[in-house]
């Protein structure tokens, strides 16, 4: 995917010359991160690049010497569900008859969070992991009603006690990665959104292996969330808390500057200028579908990726 988009990526992330003035002959971006080089992006539909052509993490990786990338996002999800996929919140299940049934699927009768569910679609989602010491796959599917099942890799009749922890493979594998956490857009409008988002982020960050390497992205305003609206006020309050709590690990989602738009070869028009004046992201960097009030287009995601890449380089992650 990166190869097919190389010309587009080159426009956004031009190659820098070693020995630029003021660097003492050394490129300040030329560093080797310590430990796991994987960049892991956790979030919702914004993380997977809905409205654009690919996840914004791919643009970040292109600016970071093509580092390995893992992107885990599901459309429409709130912060708690994201934190469970990331590993910060435990996933607990109970199953029909309390045991595996050979190689057959077993229905999940209780789950502490529908971490693969979304109100947006009826798609089937699966994750691998371990429960009661047995490797298996947990699946969400909708066949009239929504159902969760587990299926072991090999035949098993092991008992599964009620509220057993299901340990997700991806969460364990990415625990040592540099993590980019974009939580909370789908919590906006809930009266307790701030507590939900902060709790999910705290749990996720606590789960990351030491030395912890992470950045937290601010919440993006939706198209109608202009200055003075209740959602605008809620987003601003939460972003202020995020900035205060996470400090230098925080990446703001404020309207783009002229320099940032120039970096992605975008020239704002009068409508964009109006949006920016109302302290919102310009509509020209939003998804082409006019009914989509949240997502960005490729240039919008490139701009976000620029901010993330600069932050990662600043922190030498």
C-alpha positions as CSV (number, residue, x, y, z in Angstrom):
1,X,0.0,0.0,0.0
2,X,2.8,2.4,0.8
3,X,4.6,1.6,-2.4
4,X,1.5,2.3,-4.5
5,X,1.1,5.7,-2.7
6,X,4.8,6.6,-2.7
7,X,4.4,9.7,-4.9
8,X,1.7,11.0,-2.7
9,X,3.7,10.3,0.4
10,X,6.8,12.0,-1.0
11,X,4.8,15.2,-1.5
12,X,3.8,15.2,2.2
13,X,7.1,14.0,3.7
14,X,9.9,15.4,1.5
15,X,13.3,13.8,2.1
16,X,15.6,15.9,4.2
17,X,19.3,16.4,3.5
18,X,21.9,15.3,6.0
19,X,24.0,18.2,7.1
20,X,21.3,20.9,7.0
21,X,22.4,24.3,8.4
22,X,22.2,24.4,12.2
23,X,22.4,20.6,12.7
24,X,26.2,20.4,13.0
25,X,26.3,18.1,10.0
26,X,23.9,15.6,11.5
27,X,20.2,15.2,10.6
28,X,18.2,15.7,13.8
29,X,15.7,13.1,12.6
30,X,18.5,10.5,12.2
31,X,18.1,8.5,15.4
32,X,17.5,4.8,16.2
33,X,14.6,4.2,18.6
34,X,15.3,1.9,21.6
35,X,13.7,-1.5,21.6
36,X,10.6,-2.4,19.7
37,X,10.3,-0.3,16.5
38,X,6.7,-1.0,15.9
39,X,4.2,1.9,15.8
40,X,0.8,0.7,17.1
41,X,-2.2,2.9,16.4
42,X,-5.3,2.2,18.5
43,X,-8.7,4.0,18.0
44,X,-11.9,4.1,16.1
45,X,-12.8,5.0,12.5
46,X,-10.4,7.9,12.5
47,X,-7.5,5.6,13.2
48,X,-8.3,3.4,10.2
49,X,-8.6,6.4,7.9
50,X,-12.4,6.4,7.2
51,X,-13.1,9.0,4.6
52,X,-9.6,8.6,3.1
53,X,-7.8,5.9,1.2
54,X,-5.7,4.3,4.0
55,X,-5.0,4.5,7.7
56,X,-3.1,7.6,8.8
57,X,-0.5,5.4,10.5
58,X,0.8,4.5,7.1
59,X,1.7,8.2,6.5
60,X,3.4,8.3,9.9
61,X,5.4,5.2,9.1
62,X,6.6,6.7,5.8
63,X,8.0,9.7,7.7
64,X,9.7,7.4,10.2
65,X,11.9,5.3,8.0
66,X,9.1,2.9,7.1
67,X,8.8,1.5,10.6
68,X,6.5,-1.5,11.2
69,X,2.9,-0.5,11.7
70,X,-0.1,-2.1,13.4
71,X,-3.4,-0.4,13.1
72,X,-6.4,-1.5,15.2
73,X,-9.5,0.5,14.8
74,X,-13.3,-0.2,14.7
75,X,-15.8,2.3,13.5
76,X,-18.2,3.9,16.0
77,X,-16.4,2.6,19.1
78,X,-16.2,4.4,22.4
79,X,-13.0,4.7,24.5
80,X,-13.6,1.7,26.8
81,X,-14.0,-0.8,23.8
82,X,-10.7,0.6,22.3
83,X,-8.9,0.2,25.7
84,X,-10.0,-3.5,25.8
85,X,-8.7,-4.1,22.3
86,X,-5.4,-2.4,23.3
87,X,-5.1,-4.5,26.5
88,X,-5.5,-1.8,29.2
89,X,-8.9,-3.1,30.3
90,X,-9.4,-6.8,30.9
91,X,-11.8,-8.7,28.7
92,X,-13.9,-11.2,30.7
93,X,-16.3,-13.8,29.3
94,X,-18.5,-16.7,30.4
95,X,-19.6,-19.3,27.9
96,X,-22.5,-21.8,27.3
97,X,-22.1,-24.9,29.6
98,X,-18.9,-23.4,31.0
99,X,-16.4,-25.3,28.8
100,X,-15.0,-25.9,25.3
101,X,-16.9,-28.3,23.0
102,X,-14.2,-30.1,21.0
103,X,-13.5,-28.0,17.9
104,X,-16.9,-26.4,17.8
105,X,-17.8,-22.8,18.3
106,X,-19.1,-22.1,21.8
107,X,-21.5,-19.2,22.5
108,X,-20.4,-16.5,24.8
109,X,-23.2,-15.9,27.3
110,X,-21.7,-13.0,29.2
111,X,-19.1,-10.5,28.2
112,X,-18.0,-7.4,30.2
113,X,-17.8,-5.2,27.1
114,X,-18.8,-5.9,23.5
115,X,-15.3,-4.9,22.3
116,X,-15.9,-5.9,18.7
117,X,-19.3,-4.4,18.4
118,X,-20.3,-1.2,16.6
119,X,-23.7,0.5,16.0
120,X,-22.4,1.4,12.5
121,X,-22.4,-2.0,10.8
122,X,-23.1,-5.7,11.1
123,X,-19.7,-6.8,9.9
124,X,-18.0,-9.9,11.4
125,X,-15.0,-9.1,13.6
126,X,-12.6,-11.6,15.1
127,X,-9.5,-11.6,17.4
128,X,-7.3,-14.4,18.6
129,X,-6.2,-14.9,22.1
130,X,-6.1,-17.3,25.1
131,X,-8.8,-18.2,27.7
132,X,-8.4,-20.8,30.4
133,X,-5.0,-21.6,28.9
134,X,-6.4,-22.5,25.5
135,X,-5.6,-20.7,22.2
136,X,-8.8,-19.7,20.4
137,X,-10.6,-17.1,18.3
138,X,-13.4,-14.8,19.6
139,X,-15.8,-13.6,17.0
140,X,-18.6,-11.1,16.8
141,X,-21.2,-11.7,14.2
142,X,-24.7,-10.5,13.5
143,X,-27.3,-13.0,12.3
144,X,-30.5,-11.3,13.3
145,X,-29.2,-10.9,16.8
146,X,-25.6,-10.1,17.7
147,X,-23.6,-13.1,18.9
148,X,-20.2,-13.6,20.3
149,X,-18.5,-17.1,20.0
150,X,-15.2,-18.6,20.8
151,X,-13.5,-21.5,18.9
152,X,-10.4,-23.3,20.0
153,X,-7.4,-23.8,17.6
154,X,-7.4,-27.5,18.5
155,X,-9.9,-29.8,20.1
156,X,-10.5,-29.1,23.7
157,X,-13.0,-29.8,26.5
158,X,-11.3,-27.5,29.1
159,X,-13.6,-25.9,31.6
160,X,-14.0,-22.1,31.3
161,X,-14.9,-20.6,34.7
162,X,-17.4,-17.7,34.7
163,X,-15.9,-14.3,34.0
164,X,-12.6,-15.8,32.7
165,X,-10.1,-13.3,31.3
166,X,-9.6,-13.6,27.6
167,X,-6.1,-12.4,26.8
168,X,-5.9,-10.9,23.3
169,X,-2.8,-11.8,21.2
170,X,-2.5,-8.4,19.6
171,X,-2.6,-6.6,22.9
172,X,0.2,-8.7,24.3
173,X,2.2,-8.5,21.1
174,X,2.0,-4.7,20.9
175,X,2.5,-4.0,24.5
176,X,6.2,-3.0,23.9
177,X,5.4,-1.0,20.8
178,X,5.3,2.8,20.6
179,X,1.6,3.4,20.9
180,X,-0.5,6.2,19.3
181,X,-3.8,6.5,21.1
182,X,-6.7,8.4,19.5
183,X,-9.7,7.8,21.8
184,X,-12.9,9.5,22.6
185,X,-14.6,11.0,19.5
186,X,-17.6,8.6,19.9
187,X,-18.0,9.5,23.6
188,X,-18.7,13.1,22.8
189,X,-22.2,14.1,23.7
190,X,-22.3,11.7,26.7
191,X,-22.6,13.6,30.0
192,X,-19.7,11.5,31.5
193,X,-17.5,11.5,28.4
194,X,-14.5,13.0,30.2
195,X,-14.4,10.4,32.9
196,X,-14.9,7.6,30.3
197,X,-12.1,8.8,28.1
198,X,-9.6,9.6,30.9
199,X,-10.2,6.3,32.5
200,X,-9.7,4.3,29.3
201,X,-6.5,6.2,28.5
202,X,-5.1,5.8,32.0
203,X,-5.7,2.0,31.8
204,X,-4.2,1.8,28.4
205,X,-1.0,3.7,29.3
206,X,-0.6,1.7,32.5
207,X,-0.6,-1.5,30.3
208,X,2.2,-0.4,28.0
209,X,5.5,-2.0,28.8
210,X,8.3,0.1,30.5
211,X,9.9,2.2,29.3
212,X,6.5,3.5,28.1
213,X,6.5,5.2,24.7
214,X,3.1,6.7,23.7
215,X,1.4,9.8,22.4
216,X,-2.2,10.8,23.0
217,X,-4.2,12.6,20.3
218,X,-6.7,15.2,21.1
219,X,-10.4,14.8,20.1
220,X,-11.3,16.1,16.7
221,X,-14.2,18.4,16.4
222,X,-17.1,17.3,14.1
223,X,-18.2,19.6,11.4
224,X,-21.2,21.1,13.4
225,X,-19.1,21.5,16.6
226,X,-18.2,25.2,16.0
227,X,-17.3,27.6,18.8
228,X,-20.2,28.1,21.2
229,X,-21.9,24.7,20.7
230,X,-22.2,22.3,23.7
231,X,-20.1,19.7,21.9
232,X,-17.4,22.3,21.2
233,X,-17.3,23.2,24.9
234,X,-17.1,19.6,25.9
235,X,-14.3,18.8,23.4
236,X,-12.3,21.8,24.5
237,X,-12.6,20.9,28.2
238,X,-11.5,17.3,27.6
239,X,-8.7,18.3,25.3
240,X,-7.5,20.8,27.9
241,X,-7.5,18.0,30.5
242,X,-5.6,15.7,28.1
243,X,-3.0,18.4,27.4
244,X,-2.5,19.1,31.1
245,X,-2.2,15.4,32.0
246,X,-0.1,14.1,29.2
247,X,2.0,17.2,28.5
248,X,4.7,16.6,25.9
249,X,3.0,13.3,24.9
250,X,-0.1,15.2,23.8
251,X,-0.8,15.9,20.1
252,X,-3.4,18.7,19.6
253,X,-6.2,18.5,17.1
254,X,-6.6,22.3,16.7
255,X,-7.3,23.8,13.3
256,X,-4.3,23.7,10.9
257,X,-2.0,26.5,10.5
258,X,-1.1,28.0,7.0
259,X,2.3,26.3,7.3
260,X,0.7,22.9,8.0
261,X,-1.7,23.2,5.1
262,X,1.2,24.2,2.9
263,X,3.1,21.0,3.9
264,X,0.3,18.9,2.5
265,X,0.0,21.1,-0.6
266,X,-3.5,22.4,0.4
267,X,-4.7,25.9,-0.3
268,X,-7.7,26.9,1.8
269,X,-10.7,28.6,0.2
270,X,-13.1,31.0,1.8
271,X,-15.2,28.2,3.3
272,X,-12.1,26.7,4.9
273,X,-11.2,30.1,6.3
274,X,-14.7,30.4,7.7
275,X,-14.3,27.0,9.4
276,X,-10.9,27.9,10.8
277,X,-12.3,31.2,12.1
278,X,-14.8,29.2,14.1
279,X,-11.9,27.1,15.5
280,X,-12.8,24.0,13.5
281,X,-11.0,21.8,11.0
282,X,-11.7,23.1,7.4
283,X,-14.2,21.3,5.4
284,X,-11.7,21.0,2.5
285,X,-9.7,18.6,4.6
286,X,-12.8,16.5,5.5
287,X,-14.3,13.4,3.8
288,X,-15.8,14.0,0.4
289,X,-19.2,12.7,1.6
290,X,-21.0,15.8,2.7
291,X,-23.1,13.8,5.2
292,X,-19.9,12.6,7.0
293,X,-19.4,15.1,9.8
294,X,-16.4,13.5,11.5
295,X,-13.9,12.0,9.1
296,X,-11.0,13.5,7.1
297,X,-9.8,13.0,3.6
298,X,-6.3,12.0,2.6
299,X,-4.8,15.5,3.0
300,X,-6.5,15.8,6.4
301,X,-5.1,12.6,7.6
302,X,-1.7,13.5,6.2
303,X,-1.8,16.7,8.2
304,X,-2.6,14.7,11.4
305,X,0.2,12.3,10.5
306,X,2.6,15.2,10.2
307,X,1.8,16.3,13.7
308,X,2.2,12.7,15.1
309,X,5.5,12.1,13.2
310,X,7.0,15.4,14.4
311,X,6.0,14.5,18.0
312,X,7.5,11.0,17.8
313,X,10.7,12.5,16.4
314,X,10.8,15.1,19.1
315,X,10.4,12.4,21.8
316,X,12.9,10.1,19.9
317,X,10.3,7.3,19.8
